[in-house]
Amino acid sequence: MALSDDLRKRVVEAVVVDGLSRNKAAKLFKVSIASAVRWVKHFEITGDISPLPCGGDRRSGRIEVHHDYLRGLIRRAPDIALLEIQER
């Protein structure tokens, strides 16, 4: 569950501007200590409070590298089995 940017902003401001510890800010705003630590760290590194995107494709790049080779195999032998491709 994503929490609002407003809540993230208040937690980060309490730590960075007001000088509260991450633990005290987490208790004050009723969020987990881990969240407060992550949000402040993210802010310190990027200068942004918005969450990073979730999900999405992170693995297709490994096979896309071999796109031309695989398409060539399939073009030469349209009925090639996956096991045969793996062996090659």
Steps between C-alpha positions, in 0.01 A plus 500: 500500500648834395471782750438857396778735397367741764569251778844424358572874481397556864716211623803613297457864611473393864835325470690732264363841602380453859780266604285214630647153494354262244353293784325799659368621163368151427319486834366855461347428159409138579708338226756223532855590592620316190282723280629817664859383455442410132319827423769716657777301330320530164465875554867540595612312188256636240356817653154360425231363730289320241513120499679313224281316250396148599479191288571495134723283290852461633610181325423522128828680433684172551322336206472815286879495465461177301204618290672485160653158565169351618303649211757355259461154652123518473518633144720207392299237691146624581410177681807504728426396858600703801723217618687510167546876530634449851748237379636736233 
